[in-house]
Amino acid sequence: MTYQPPTALPRELLDDEEVQRALAEHDFGTVFRVARDRAGISYSRVAAECDIKPERVGTLARGVGRITTFDKVVQIADALRVPGSMVGLAPRPWEMDGLPVHPYDSEIGPTSVRRRTILQAATRTGLAAALPALHRPPEPRRITNGYVQRLRERTVRLRRLDEFLGGGDTYRVYIGEYQDTKRLLRTASFTGESRQRLQSLLAEQAQQAGWAAFDGGRHAEAASLYEESKTAAREAGDADLLGNGFAFLAYQTADHRKAVEIAAASCATITAATPAAVQALLHERMAWACAVAGQADRTERALEAARAALDEQPDGEPQPDWAVWVDSTELHIMTGRCWTELRRPLRAVPILTKALDAYSDHNARDKALYLSWLADAYLSAGEVEEAATVTGRALDLATGIASVRPRQRLTPVLDQLRQHQDVTAVRDVLQKADVA
């Protein structure tokens, strides 16, 4: 018989909207409180099963503090028997234990039962949450280089989701992948250098999950994942991913001076062996940090370094998939964004306009974001009607995208436009913004 911990939440609590919302937000204090009040699960029992100090459980239940480490999220999910999809994880191993065959479909085997169970969960949490369980390759007795390569190829395929979906949709997929790889590193046996390669993949997956967290507004989780990615990259001896971990942290750091320092640390990892796309990416992030900090000269030098890296790329040089999106069009967009931040609209508008005309609307989230800088540049140049028109396009593209960033970027633009409500185009876009 499958072990059932004494802290397992009853079905009526898992079906409760307040509990579901708390689980999705990793607000475990609320879950602990509700479990005690409505199911009689004491804080001391929760503490014992989740390996948390009893006083810490009580503090969390009073709304003070948060659980932010992903190992602890997994431990709590298992102790409370919370399905993985409800907390952003792949289905836990115990979810598959003892699944009954449907009494009227005796010919259906375990795989079909599992698939049906996962799809039923997907109707509640979104299909994206079910993808890792449906398609992850079966684990061998020992992890080989070939198996790690299969996982890496899977990571490449799943990364394509980010081209069309926001972090609110993709976070559960990416964090589930990260957690599964982390579990393998703890529990599996390895051949040759397969452990080091899996450690490198963990760093890559942590960065992808961190990006989705950042895009979905989970900044603390993003920072934690980026730090864990740096640790994994160091252990794997992967300088490229280490540099990218620094670059991600610089991109979301609010302290402009500190962001420049972190971006400089990312560029310090560049060597003659660093692939061109990675070099360009790290120099771009340096340029952005300097632009936001108002350092025009350093911005221009960093942009020139990024251009040189792309221009001097050796023919046929392999590039890691996580950096292949960095090309001349993307560099032009970053250049225009930097000049916008530096309040140089005469430089920003032409390069952004040309680059965005060639940028597909299929990448709706990113194009909406980039258009916000074009609108901002138009406002700096005093072109109010053009700014309103571009803002309207950005709002259309951002509609329905599970990302907090487009609207965050457009809010100050809309605030500036409100000063010009006598202009018809401005009134129109403000009305659209109120409806969106």
C-alpha positions as CSV (number, residue, x, y, z in Angstrom):
1,M,0.0,0.0,0.0
2,T,1.3,3.5,-0.9
3,Y,2.5,5.5,2.1
4,Q,0.1,8.4,2.9
5,P,1.7,11.0,5.2
6,P,-0.4,12.3,8.1
7,T,-0.2,15.8,6.6
8,A,-1.9,14.9,3.3
9,L,-4.5,17.5,2.5
10,P,-8.0,16.1,2.0
11,R,-9.6,16.5,-1.4
12,E,-12.0,19.2,-0.3
13,L,-9.1,21.5,0.6
14,L,-7.3,20.8,-2.7
15,D,-10.5,21.8,-4.5
16,D,-10.9,25.0,-2.4
17,E,-10.2,28.2,-4.4
18,E,-8.3,29.9,-1.6
19,V,-6.0,26.9,-1.2
20,Q,-5.5,26.6,-4.9
21,R,-4.6,30.3,-5.2
22,A,-2.2,30.0,-2.2
23,L,-0.5,27.0,-3.7
24,A,-0.1,28.6,-7.1
25,E,1.5,31.6,-5.4
26,H,3.7,29.4,-3.1
27,D,1.9,31.1,-0.1
28,F,2.4,28.0,2.1
29,G,1.6,30.0,5.2
30,T,-2.0,30.3,4.2
31,V,-2.1,26.6,3.3
32,F,-0.7,25.6,6.7
33,R,-3.3,27.8,8.5
34,V,-6.2,26.4,6.5
35,A,-5.0,22.9,7.0
36,R,-4.9,23.4,10.8
37,D,-8.3,25.2,11.0
38,R,-10.3,23.0,8.6
39,A,-8.5,19.6,8.6
40,G,-7.0,19.5,12.1
41,I,-3.4,19.2,10.8
42,S,-1.3,20.7,13.5
43,Y,1.7,23.0,12.9
44,S,4.0,20.6,14.8
45,R,3.0,17.7,12.5
46,V,3.5,20.0,9.4
47,A,6.9,21.0,10.8
48,A,8.0,17.3,11.3
49,E,6.9,16.2,7.8
50,C,8.2,19.3,6.0
51,D,11.5,19.5,8.0
52,I,10.7,23.1,9.1
53,K,11.1,24.5,12.6
54,P,7.7,24.6,14.4
55,E,8.1,28.3,15.1
56,R,8.8,29.0,11.4
57,V,5.6,27.2,10.5
58,G,3.6,29.4,12.8
59,T,5.4,32.5,11.5
60,L,4.5,31.6,7.9
61,A,0.9,31.0,8.9
62,R,0.7,34.5,10.3
63,G,1.7,35.8,6.9
64,V,5.3,36.6,7.8
65,G,8.0,35.4,5.3
66,R,7.9,33.1,2.3
67,I,9.2,29.8,1.1
68,T,11.5,30.6,-1.8
69,T,13.8,27.6,-2.2
70,F,12.6,25.0,-4.7
71,D,13.9,22.0,-2.8
72,K,11.6,23.1,0.1
73,V,8.7,23.6,-2.3
74,V,9.1,20.0,-3.5
75,Q,9.4,18.7,0.1
76,I,6.2,20.5,1.1
77,A,4.3,19.3,-1.9
78,D,5.2,15.7,-1.1
79,A,4.4,16.0,2.6
80,L,1.0,17.6,1.9
81,R,0.4,15.4,-1.1
82,V,-0.2,18.4,-3.3
83,P,-0.2,17.5,-7.0
84,G,2.9,18.9,-8.7
85,S,0.9,20.9,-11.3
86,M,-0.7,22.9,-8.5
87,V,2.7,24.3,-7.4
88,G,4.4,24.6,-10.7
89,L,6.1,21.2,-10.7
90,A,5.9,18.1,-12.9
91,P,3.6,15.4,-11.4
92,R,5.3,13.9,-8.4
93,P,6.2,10.1,-8.4
94,W,3.5,9.3,-5.8
95,E,0.8,10.7,-8.2
96,M,1.3,7.7,-10.4
97,D,1.3,5.1,-7.7
98,G,-1.7,2.7,-7.6
99,L,-3.7,4.4,-10.4
100,P,-6.7,2.2,-11.0
101,V,-7.7,1.0,-14.4
102,H,-11.2,2.3,-15.4
103,P,-13.7,-0.5,-14.5
104,Y,-15.4,-0.3,-17.9
105,D,-12.1,-0.1,-19.9
106,S,-10.2,-3.1,-18.6
107,E,-8.0,-3.1,-21.7
108,I,-6.5,0.3,-21.0
109,G,-3.0,0.0,-19.7
110,P,-1.2,2.1,-17.1
111,T,0.2,4.5,-19.7
112,S,-3.2,5.5,-21.0
113,V,-4.5,5.9,-17.5
114,R,-1.6,8.2,-16.7
115,R,-2.1,10.2,-19.9
116,R,-5.8,10.6,-19.1
117,T,-5.1,11.7,-15.5
118,I,-2.5,14.3,-16.7
119,L,-4.9,15.7,-19.3
120,Q,-7.6,16.0,-16.7
121,A,-5.1,18.0,-14.6
122,A,-4.3,20.1,-17.6
123,T,-7.9,21.3,-17.9
124,R,-7.5,22.8,-14.4
125,T,-4.0,24.2,-14.7
126,G,-3.3,24.7,-18.4
127,L,-1.8,22.2,-20.9
128,A,1.6,23.7,-20.5
129,A,1.8,22.3,-16.9
130,A,1.2,18.8,-18.2
131,L,3.8,18.8,-21.0
132,P,6.8,17.5,-19.0
133,A,4.9,14.5,-17.7
134,L,3.6,13.6,-21.1
135,H,6.8,13.6,-23.0
136,R,9.9,13.3,-20.7
137,P,12.0,10.4,-21.9
138,P,12.2,7.4,-19.5
139,E,15.2,7.3,-17.2
140,P,17.9,4.6,-17.7
141,R,19.5,2.8,-14.8
142,R,22.7,4.9,-15.3
143,I,22.7,8.4,-16.8
144,T,24.8,8.5,-20.0
145,N,26.0,11.3,-22.2
146,G,23.5,10.2,-24.8
147,Y,20.6,10.5,-22.3
148,V,21.8,14.0,-21.2
149,Q,21.8,15.0,-24.9
150,R,18.2,13.8,-25.3
151,L,17.3,16.0,-22.3
152,R,19.1,18.9,-23.8
153,E,17.3,18.5,-27.1
154,R,14.0,18.5,-25.2
155,T,15.0,21.7,-23.4
156,V,15.7,23.2,-26.8
157,R,12.2,22.3,-28.0
158,L,10.5,23.6,-24.8
159,R,12.4,26.9,-25.1
160,R,10.5,27.6,-28.3
161,L,7.4,28.1,-26.1
162,D,8.9,31.4,-24.9
163,E,8.7,32.8,-28.4
164,F,4.9,32.7,-28.3
165,L,3.9,32.5,-24.6
166,G,4.5,34.6,-21.6
167,G,6.2,33.5,-18.4
168,G,2.8,33.1,-16.7
169,D,2.2,30.2,-19.1
170,T,5.7,28.7,-19.4
171,Y,6.9,28.9,-15.8
172,R,5.4,25.6,-14.7
173,V,6.9,23.8,-17.6
174,Y,10.4,25.2,-17.1
175,I,10.5,24.8,-13.3
176,G,9.3,21.3,-13.7
177,E,12.2,20.5,-16.0
178,Y,14.6,22.1,-13.6
179,Q,13.3,20.2,-10.7
180,D,13.5,16.8,-12.5
181,T,17.1,17.4,-13.5
182,K,18.0,18.5,-10.0
183,R,16.5,15.3,-8.7
184,L,18.5,13.2,-11.1
185,L,21.7,14.8,-9.9
186,R,20.8,13.9,-6.3
187,T,19.6,10.3,-6.9
188,A,21.0,8.9,-10.2
189,S,24.3,7.1,-11.0
190,F,26.4,8.3,-13.9
191,T,28.8,7.2,-16.6
192,G,31.9,9.1,-17.5
193,E,31.4,12.9,-17.8
194,S,27.6,12.6,-17.9
195,R,27.2,14.2,-14.4
196,Q,29.1,17.3,-15.5
197,R,27.0,17.6,-18.6
198,L,23.8,17.2,-16.6
199,Q,25.1,19.9,-14.2
200,S,25.6,22.2,-17.2
201,L,22.0,21.4,-18.4
202,L,20.7,22.3,-14.9
203,A,22.3,25.7,-15.1
204,E,20.7,26.2,-18.5
205,Q,17.3,25.1,-17.2
206,A,17.5,27.3,-14.1
207,Q,18.1,30.3,-16.3
208,Q,15.1,29.5,-18.5
209,A,12.9,29.0,-15.5
210,G,14.3,32.2,-14.0
211,W,13.5,34.1,-17.2
212,A,9.9,32.8,-17.1
213,A,9.6,33.8,-13.4
214,F,10.9,37.3,-14.2
215,D,8.5,37.6,-17.2
216,G,5.6,36.5,-15.0
217,G,6.4,39.0,-12.2
218,R,8.0,36.5,-9.8
219,H,11.2,38.5,-9.3
220,A,12.4,36.8,-6.1
221,E,12.1,33.4,-7.6
222,A,13.9,34.6,-10.7
223,A,16.8,36.0,-8.7
224,S,17.0,32.7,-6.7
225,L,17.1,30.6,-9.9
226,Y,19.7,32.8,-11.5
227,E,21.9,32.4,-8.4
228,E,21.4,28.6,-8.5
229,S,22.3,28.7,-12.2
230,K,25.6,30.3,-11.5
231,T,26.4,27.7,-8.8
232,A,25.5,24.9,-11.3
233,A,27.5,26.5,-14.1
234,R,30.6,26.8,-11.8
235,E,30.3,23.2,-10.8
236,A,30.0,22.2,-14.4
237,G,32.9,24.4,-15.5
238,D,30.7,26.1,-18.0
239,A,31.9,29.7,-18.3
240,D,29.4,30.7,-21.0
241,L,26.4,29.8,-18.8
242,L,28.1,31.4,-15.8
243,G,28.4,34.7,-17.8
244,N,24.8,34.4,-18.8
245,G,23.7,33.9,-15.2
246,F,25.5,37.2,-14.3
247,A,23.8,38.9,-17.3
248,F,20.3,37.8,-16.3
249,L,20.9,39.1,-12.8
250,A,22.1,42.4,-14.1
251,Y,19.1,42.7,-16.3
252,Q,16.6,42.6,-13.5
253,T,18.6,44.4,-10.8
254,A,17.0,47.7,-9.8
255,D,20.1,49.3,-8.4
256,H,21.7,50.8,-11.6
257,R,25.2,51.0,-10.2
258,K,25.1,47.4,-9.0
259,A,23.6,46.3,-12.3
260,V,26.6,47.7,-14.2
261,E,29.0,45.9,-11.8
262,I,27.2,42.6,-12.3
263,A,27.1,43.1,-16.1
264,A,30.8,43.8,-16.1
265,A,31.3,40.5,-14.2
266,S,29.4,38.7,-17.0
267,C,31.6,40.2,-19.7
268,A,34.7,39.2,-17.6
269,T,33.9,35.6,-18.4
270,I,34.4,36.1,-22.1
271,T,37.5,34.4,-23.6
272,A,38.7,33.7,-27.1
273,A,36.8,30.4,-26.9
274,T,33.4,32.1,-26.1
275,P,31.0,31.7,-29.0
276,A,30.1,34.9,-30.9
277,A,26.4,34.9,-30.0
278,V,27.3,34.6,-26.3
279,Q,29.8,37.4,-26.6
280,A,27.3,39.6,-28.3
281,L,24.6,38.8,-25.7
282,L,26.8,39.6,-22.7
283,H,28.0,42.9,-24.3
284,E,24.4,43.8,-25.1
285,R,23.4,43.3,-21.5
286,M,26.3,45.4,-20.5
287,A,25.2,48.1,-22.9
288,W,21.7,48.0,-21.4
289,A,22.9,48.3,-17.8
290,C,25.1,51.3,-18.7
291,A,22.3,53.0,-20.6
292,V,19.9,52.7,-17.7
293,A,22.6,54.1,-15.5
294,G,23.1,57.0,-17.9
295,Q,26.6,56.1,-18.9
296,A,26.5,56.9,-22.6
297,D,30.2,56.3,-23.5
298,R,30.2,52.9,-21.9
299,T,27.0,52.1,-23.6
300,E,28.4,52.9,-27.0
301,R,31.5,50.8,-26.3
302,A,29.5,47.8,-25.3
303,L,27.3,48.0,-28.3
304,E,30.3,48.2,-30.6
305,A,31.8,45.2,-28.9
306,A,28.5,43.3,-29.5
307,R,28.6,44.3,-33.2
308,A,32.2,43.3,-33.6
309,A,31.4,39.8,-32.1
310,L,28.6,39.2,-34.6
311,D,30.6,40.7,-37.5
312,E,33.7,38.6,-36.8
313,Q,31.8,35.3,-36.1
314,P,33.7,32.5,-37.8
315,D,31.7,30.6,-40.5
316,G,30.1,27.5,-39.1
317,E,31.0,28.3,-35.5
318,P,28.4,26.4,-33.3
319,Q,26.3,28.6,-31.0
320,P,24.4,27.4,-27.9
321,D,20.7,27.3,-28.6
322,W,20.0,29.7,-25.7
323,A,21.9,32.4,-27.5
324,V,21.1,31.9,-31.2
325,W,18.3,34.5,-31.0
326,V,21.0,37.2,-30.8
327,D,21.4,38.5,-34.4
328,S,21.8,41.8,-36.2
329,T,18.1,42.7,-35.9
330,E,18.0,42.0,-32.2
331,L,21.2,44.1,-31.8
332,H,19.6,47.0,-33.7
333,I,16.6,46.8,-31.3
334,M,18.8,46.8,-28.3
335,T,20.7,49.7,-29.7
336,G,17.5,51.7,-30.2
337,R,16.3,50.8,-26.7
338,C,19.6,52.0,-25.2
339,W,19.4,55.3,-27.1
340,T,15.8,55.7,-25.9
341,E,16.9,55.3,-22.3
342,L,19.7,57.8,-22.9
343,R,17.1,60.3,-24.3
344,R,18.6,60.3,-27.8
345,P,15.4,60.0,-29.9
346,L,17.0,61.1,-33.1
347,R,19.3,58.0,-32.9
348,A,16.6,55.7,-31.4
349,V,13.6,56.2,-33.7
350,P,15.2,55.3,-37.1
351,I,16.9,52.2,-35.9
352,L,13.9,50.9,-33.9
353,T,11.5,51.6,-36.7
354,K,13.6,49.8,-39.3
355,A,14.3,46.8,-37.0
356,L,10.7,46.4,-35.8
357,D,9.3,46.6,-39.3
358,A,11.3,43.4,-40.0
359,Y,10.3,41.8,-36.6
360,S,7.4,39.3,-36.7
361,D,4.1,40.0,-34.9
362,H,4.2,36.3,-34.0
363,N,6.7,37.2,-31.2
364,A,3.9,39.3,-29.7
365,R,5.2,39.8,-26.2
366,D,8.7,40.9,-27.3
367,K,7.4,43.1,-30.1
368,A,5.0,44.8,-27.7
369,L,7.9,45.5,-25.4
370,Y,10.1,46.8,-28.1
371,L,7.4,49.1,-29.4
372,S,7.1,50.6,-26.0
373,W,10.6,52.0,-26.4
374,L,9.7,53.3,-29.8
375,A,6.7,55.1,-28.4
376,D,8.9,56.4,-25.6
377,A,11.4,57.7,-28.1
378,Y,8.7,59.5,-30.1
379,L,7.5,61.2,-26.9
380,S,11.0,62.4,-26.2
381,A,11.1,63.8,-29.7
382,G,7.7,65.6,-29.2
383,E,5.9,63.3,-31.7
384,V,2.8,62.7,-29.7
385,E,0.5,61.3,-32.4
386,E,3.2,58.8,-33.5
387,A,3.7,57.8,-29.9
388,A,0.0,57.1,-29.5
389,T,-0.2,55.1,-32.7
390,V,2.8,52.9,-31.7
391,T,1.4,52.5,-28.2
392,G,-1.9,51.2,-29.7
393,R,0.0,48.6,-31.7
394,A,1.8,47.5,-28.6
395,L,-1.4,47.2,-26.6
396,D,-3.0,45.0,-29.4
397,L,0.0,42.7,-29.4
398,A,0.2,42.4,-25.6
399,T,-3.5,41.4,-25.2
400,G,-3.8,37.9,-23.9
401,I,-0.1,37.4,-23.2
402,A,0.8,36.0,-19.8
403,S,3.6,38.5,-19.2
404,V,3.6,41.4,-16.8
405,R,6.3,43.3,-18.6
406,P,4.5,44.8,-21.6
407,R,1.9,46.5,-19.5
408,Q,4.6,47.6,-17.0
409,R,6.6,49.2,-19.8
410,L,3.5,50.9,-21.3
411,T,2.1,52.3,-18.1
412,P,4.6,55.3,-17.9
413,V,4.1,55.9,-21.7
414,L,0.4,56.1,-21.2
415,D,0.8,58.4,-18.2
416,Q,2.8,60.8,-20.4
417,L,0.2,60.5,-23.1
418,R,-2.6,61.6,-20.7
419,Q,-1.1,65.1,-20.8
420,H,-2.2,65.3,-24.4
421,Q,-5.8,64.2,-24.3
422,D,-6.8,67.0,-26.7
423,V,-5.2,64.9,-29.5
424,T,-7.6,62.4,-31.1
425,A,-5.1,59.6,-31.4
426,V,-4.2,60.0,-27.8
427,R,-7.8,59.8,-26.6
428,D,-8.3,56.7,-28.8
429,V,-5.3,54.8,-27.3
430,L,-6.2,55.8,-23.8
431,Q,-9.7,54.4,-24.3
432,K,-8.1,51.2,-25.7
433,A,-5.8,51.0,-22.7
434,D,-8.7,51.3,-20.3
435,V,-10.5,48.4,-22.0
436,A,-7.4,46.1,-22.4
